[in-house]
């Protein structure tokens, strides 16, 4: 099994045991005010946007910064010019939490992605209720009908949706589901190694009008320039920023400033 297979299997087990009433959750979500506009914040044609990630650990690299302060890091990212935040909420594999997302969102005015493994409609409702402005759908983790239904549900309660793909067939599935915000993950699902050619290849097949986000393995200004030249609107950067001695300076480098 791949890392993704193991993680998704665990999330499906958790979802199967969740007996909360979905209609009640959605009703509560629909009573909330407007979100902050995640996709809009990435679509500035004059700048390469950065989604700066708050991430304590990863299954492949282990601990990055277990004791990070999500509010303080969010403010640092805002000072560095991040367009949006991404916050891991998976506890078992990434040591994240809903509390991390809440603290980060309350510390700034930046839109926030709930970075987690969405497999059930309750996950979508939870993202809205915890304060997220965008939810992640990973094409490799979902059947076609699930992808369509979860995407429709998320947009119906005011969330933007970042649809993550790894190759051209997954991109086709994302577009059929109605994706207007697509992330290309450069990490191979089988080996967990980063393929720096993947984003340029898959990104070239994304049609105009879809916001393009490059994900994983983005290290420095050279990577940023290469991805900007490939037509990407934004970068999602986690490990590089979490472990940077000076995240503000690193952000400015990634923004090509």
C-alpha positions, 0 to 999 in steps of 0.5 A, a space after each residue: 500500500 502507498 502512504 496515501 492508501 494507508 491514510 485514506 483507509 484509516 480516514 474511511 474507517 473513521 468516517 464509517 464510525 461517524 454517526 452524526 446527522 449530516 443534515 444538521 451539520 450542513 444546516 449549521 454550515 449554511 448559517 455561517 457568514 461568507 468565507 474569505 475567498 481562497 481561489 480569488 486570493 490566488 488569481 492575481 496575474 501580477 504575482 506568483 502566489 504562495 499558499 504557506 503551510 502549517 505542518 508539524 510532521 509528515 509520514 515520509 520525513 517525520 517531525 518537522 516542527 512538533 512544537 510550532 505555534 500555529 498563530 505565530 507562524 501564520 502571522 509570520 507567513 502573512 508578514 512574508 506576503 503569503 496569499 493563503 494558508 494551508 493547515 494540516 488537521 490530520 492528527 494521526 499521520 501529520 500531528 495536526 488538529 482543528 485547533 491548529 486551523 482555528 488558531 492560524 485563521 484567527 491570527 490573520 485575515 488570510 483565507 485558509 485551506 483545510 489540508 486533510 483527507 476528505 472522504 465523506 460529506 461530514 468531512 466537508 461540513 466539518 471544514 466549513 464549521 471549523 472555519 476553513 475557506 477551502 477544502 482539499 479533494 484528492 482525486 486518487 483517494 476518491 471514486 468518480 461519483 464521490 469526487 463529483 458529489 463532494 465537490 458539489 457539496 463543498 461549493 453549495 456551502 460556500 467553500 472553494 475546492 482545491 482538487 489535487 491531481 498527480 497525472 493527466 488521467 486524474 486531471 481529466 477526472 477533476 475537470 469532469 467534476 467541475 474543478 476550477 482550482 487544480 493542484 498538481 502534486 509533484 510527489 509520486 504516490 508509489 515512491 513518495 519521491 518528488 518528480 520536478 517534471 510532473 508539474 510542468 507536464 500536467 500543468 500544461 494540460 490544464 485549460 485556461 480559466 482554471 487556477 493552477 497550483 503546484 504542490 510538493 518539493 518546492 525548494 527555492 526561487 529556481 523552482 518558483 521561476 520554473 513553475 511560474 514559466 510553466 504557467 502556474 498561478 500559485 505554489 503550495 509550500 510546506 516543509 521548505 517554509 516550516 523548516 526555514 530559518 527565516 520564513 519571511 525571506 524564503 517567502 519573498 524568494 518564492 514569490 519572486 520578489 
